């Protein structure tokens, strides 16, 4: 009998401990890192650790930063025709970029670095001239002289090694339009490997999610994600999204990272077809802004790298063609134009509330 009592007591203690654990308040750990020289990465997670996240970001920067002479990208850009061994990360991003270039009809192009510099919207120019001392806009003849070199770049793998090739001396790459999303993928995989049960990874507005969001009492639900209002610079939200599960939410837009010169709004997303930033046209020997271009594209899917690149492509393609691309890839998206129209594609769970989006025209 005494033995039975001891067993029951031990069982009761075990149940009590389990109940205490389940009733304990859930607390997220928040970390902040500087990545890619001047961007930020925040990681908010529950369970496990974020060990290795910062190292992943630093390593990727050392591999792809075109301003770091020893990076694979800088060395590739500096060399003449030939081949160079690169990391798997560089190989993956170049291969994905080439695939999307084809799928988007050339709207996504990683070889436009010289055009970005000509328009002064590359990283170094924005740092040097912002906010008001930008040089004159380039001439139409100058931009027309620069051609895409996507067809001059190749990628291959052999025996566990990865290579990039170029068949033209002037072929150069810039992975900035896919790198932040790719980094969120790497960090998300690392957190899951470290036993993290729930997390939000934010690389300068590029979001990746692990699992559901835990409330303080331990109950689980969707993450509440706000999409920045592309029409106002007051910190308000265009809309709110309920995001459930391992997904990425990435927005590209023409309303950030740019400047105004001679009455023309200039942004950092270059249209490979016109060789001008999205939302700019040329006529009667002057540049001017259009009114119906895509100002914001929020893409939702499993791969942060793909969402990042596709969001940029959609800004170039326009609302109709962009929506078709999203649908063909099995992604979800919210696409908004400068003249106040929007469309949503795929399965998007919008939060209820008095959001700015409610006043726009749905098409």
Secondary structure, 3 states (H helix, E strand, C coil): CHHHHHHHHHHHHHHHHHHHHHHCCCCCEEEEEEECCCEEEEEEEECCCCCCHHHHHHHHHHHHCCCCCCCHHHHHHHCCCEEEEECHHHHHHHHHHHHHHHHCCCCCCCCCHHHHHHCCCCHHHHHHHCCCCCCCCCCHHHHHCCCCCHHHEEEEEECCEEEEEECCCCCCCCCHHHHHHHHHHHHHHHHHHCCCCEEEEEECCEEEEECCEECCCCCEECEEEEEECCCCCCCCEEEEEEECCCCEEEEEECCCCEEEECCEEEECCEECCCCEECCEEEECCEEEECCCCEEEEEEEECCHHHHHHHHHHHHHHCHHHHHHHHHHCCCEEEEEECCCEEEEECCCCECCCCCHHHHCEEC
